[in-house]
Amino acid sequence: MQRKTVLVTGGTGYIGSHTIINLYEHGYLPISIDNGMNSDISSLSKIEDIIGVRIKHYNIDLQDLTKTETIFKEQKIDAIIHFAALKAVGESVEKPFLYFRNNLNSLLNVQECAQKYGVKAFIFSSSCTVYGEVKSSPVDEYTELQPAESPYGRTKQMGEEIIEDCIKKSDMKAVLLRYFNPAGAHLSAKIGESPINTAQNLVPVITETAIGNRPCMKVFGNDYDTRDGTCVRDYIHIMDLAEAHTLALDFALYRQQNQVEVFNLGSGSGYTVLEAINAFETVNNVKLSYEISARRPGDVVAIYSSYEKAKNQLYWQPKYGIKEIMQSAWEWEKNRNLTK
Ligand SMILES: NC(=O)c1ccc[n+]([C@@H]2O[C@H](COP(=O)([O-])OP(=O)(O)OC[C@H]3O[C@@H](n4cnc5c(N)ncnc54)[C@H](O)[C@@H]3O)[C@@H](O)[C@H]2O)c1
């Protein structure tokens, strides 16, 4: 049977690169597009090394509608997974114009082309940040959204609304995936999180500190109302997250009834920052140098997710936990420093 073509925007980025592998392994034909603003094209050759085939890639800024359309003129696209966006909460507080422009214009352009060229399924990278400062966890898809804590979070809330409004007149199905905290690396240790911009997510900050590329890491606030005063997050292994995209695509293309569906993708439990640091140290037998500093603007106190809906409808559940996350992240960090 001919493989269905999936345009993966942000294809050389962290989640996109892992998802391309999973898509190919499950019978889809991924095509990548990325302008390299936060990733290195070299991840493409690592992907190809893992799956053993060449992946068609476009180096295009999705803010440019004319260039974006060239992809659709050249390729028959069956589905899109739209990862491309800027993602640093703190930076978005500093540079709101950059975030609104990049994240929303890219989405509008991809959506417009998708509709013009009859794309059947659209998977959107949303985020738990759309829930804002929640009153309690676990959150499920029916938890009321609170005002976003950052311009980044707002771009995800607006992104979800844009999709709902824009696809009404089409026969496209959309799945909005609200990720909790993706972490860890491909089990081959050939690809992992490797942003061009300074890493701000906890796990790469931990591994960069452990390898000696940062003298000391900061824990932002230890006076929150949590078990040990540090923020609580729900970490999901990148291998599990990648698989969820393939399953979401199967769902959107073959079973989805409603035009738009929302799914949380998390592990069902939360770890404080100090617990995560401790897990890394224990699993890898490495001591970390860290210091407590002031709270960071835009951070919510505590959030973790229920994944019941994804389990029931996507047939997805996480296979890996915090141990495998910390192990694989560390293997990747060591490997990428060897090849630098
Ligand atoms: N990693 C996380 O913690 C997390 C959590 C929740 C949601 N998300 C969302 O998931 C998606 C993917 O995140 P990621 O961690 O892989 O980030 P990433 O930065 O590694 O990947 C995003 C990719 O998009 C590309 N990109 C950005 N703007 C572009 C543009 N205008 N044109 C072309 N390419 C562009 C970047 O170069 C980058 O390679 C993003 O939408 C992000 O907001 C990520």
The ligand as an SDF file (V2000), in Angstrom:
LIG
                    3D

 44 48  0  0  0  0  0  0  0  0999 V2000
    9.6040   20.7230   24.0550 N   0  0  0  0  0  0  0  0  0  0  0  0
    8.6630   21.1360   24.8920 C   0  0  0  0  0  0  0  0  0  0  0  0
    8.9000   21.2400   26.0990 O   0  0  0  0  0  0  0  0  0  0  0  0
    7.2750   21.4360   24.4090 C   0  0  0  0  0  0  0  0  0  0  0  0
    6.1930   21.3880   25.3040 C   0  0  0  0  0  0  0  0  0  0  0  0
    4.9200   21.6800   24.8360 C   0  0  0  0  0  0  0  0  0  0  0  0
    4.7310   22.0320   23.5180 C   0  0  0  0  0  0  0  0  0  0  0  0
    5.7920   22.0840   22.6740 N   0  0  0  0  0  0  0  0  0  0  0  0
    5.5840   22.4750   21.2900 C   0  0  0  0  0  0  0  0  0  0  0  0
    5.9980   21.4310   20.4460 O   0  0  0  0  0  0  0  0  0  0  0  0
    6.5040   21.9640   19.2190 C   0  0  0  0  0  0  0  0  0  0  0  0
    7.8810   21.3920   18.9420 C   0  0  0  0  0  0  0  0  0  0  0  0
    8.7140   21.6820   20.0400 O   0  0  0  0  0  0  0  0  0  0  0  0
   10.2280   21.2030   20.0920 P   0  0  0  0  0  0  0  0  0  0  0  0
   10.5570   20.9640   21.5050 O   0  0  0  0  0  0  0  0  0  0  0  0
   10.4700   20.1650   19.1020 O   0  0  0  0  0  0  0  0  0  0  0  0
   10.9380   22.5630   19.6680 O   0  0  0  0  0  0  0  0  0  0  0  0
   12.1900   22.7810   18.6820 P   0  0  0  0  0  0  0  0  0  0  0  0
   12.5690   24.2010   18.8220 O   0  0  0  0  0  0  0  0  0  0  0  0
   13.2180   21.7530   18.9010 O   0  0  0  0  0  0  0  0  0  0  0  0
   11.5110   22.5070   17.2670 O   0  0  0  0  0  0  0  0  0  0  0  0
   10.7250   23.4640   16.6190 C   0  0  0  0  0  0  0  0  0  0  0  0
   11.3010   23.6280   15.2430 C   0  0  0  0  0  0  0  0  0  0  0  0
   10.5090   24.5660   14.5190 O   0  0  0  0  0  0  0  0  0  0  0  0
   11.3870   25.3330   13.7110 C   0  0  0  0  0  0  0  0  0  0  0  0
   10.7070   26.5810   13.4120 N   0  0  0  0  0  0  0  0  0  0  0  0
   10.2740   27.5180   14.2860 C   0  0  0  0  0  0  0  0  0  0  0  0
    9.7010   28.5220   13.6290 N   0  0  0  0  0  0  0  0  0  0  0  0
    9.7760   28.2280   12.3130 C   0  0  0  0  0  0  0  0  0  0  0  0
    9.3670   28.8880   11.1270 C   0  0  0  0  0  0  0  0  0  0  0  0
    8.7910   30.0920   11.1600 N   0  0  0  0  0  0  0  0  0  0  0  0
    9.5730   28.2770    9.9340 N   0  0  0  0  0  0  0  0  0  0  0  0
   10.1830   27.0670    9.8720 C   0  0  0  0  0  0  0  0  0  0  0  0
   10.5940   26.3950   10.9570 N   0  0  0  0  0  0  0  0  0  0  0  0
   10.4020   26.9850   12.1690 C   0  0  0  0  0  0  0  0  0  0  0  0
   12.6500   25.4930   14.5400 C   0  0  0  0  0  0  0  0  0  0  0  0
   13.8070   25.7400   13.7660 O   0  0  0  0  0  0  0  0  0  0  0  0
   12.7350   24.1600   15.2710 C   0  0  0  0  0  0  0  0  0  0  0  0
   13.5630   23.2400   14.5780 O   0  0  0  0  0  0  0  0  0  0  0  0
    6.4750   23.4710   19.3780 C   0  0  0  0  0  0  0  0  0  0  0  0
    5.3020   23.9580   18.7940 O   0  0  0  0  0  0  0  0  0  0  0  0
    6.4270   23.6650   20.8810 C   0  0  0  0  0  0  0  0  0  0  0  0
    5.8090   24.8730   21.2190 O   0  0  0  0  0  0  0  0  0  0  0  0
    7.0610   21.7750   23.0830 C   0  0  0  0  0  0  0  0  0  0  0  0
  1  2  1  0
  2  3  2  0
  2  4  1  0
  4  5  1  0
  4 44  2  0
  5  6  2  0
  6  7  1  0
  7  8  2  0
  8  9  1  0
  8 44  1  0
  9 10  1  0
  9 42  1  0
 10 11  1  0
 11 12  1  0
 11 40  1  0
 12 13  1  0
 13 14  1  0
 14 15  2  0
 14 16  1  0
 14 17  1  0
 17 18  1  0
 18 19  2  0
 18 20  1  0
 18 21  1  0
 21 22  1  0
 22 23  1  0
 23 24  1  0
 23 38  1  0
 24 25  1  0
 25 26  1  0
 25 36  1  0
 26 27  1  0
 26 35  1  0
 27 28  2  0
 28 29  1  0
 29 30  1  0
 29 35  2  0
 30 31  1  0
 30 32  2  0
 32 33  1  0
 33 34  2  0
 34 35  1  0
 36 37  1  0
 36 38  1  0
 38 39  1  0
 40 41  1  0
 40 42  1  0
 42 43  1  0
M  CHG  2   8   1  16  -1
M  END
$$$$
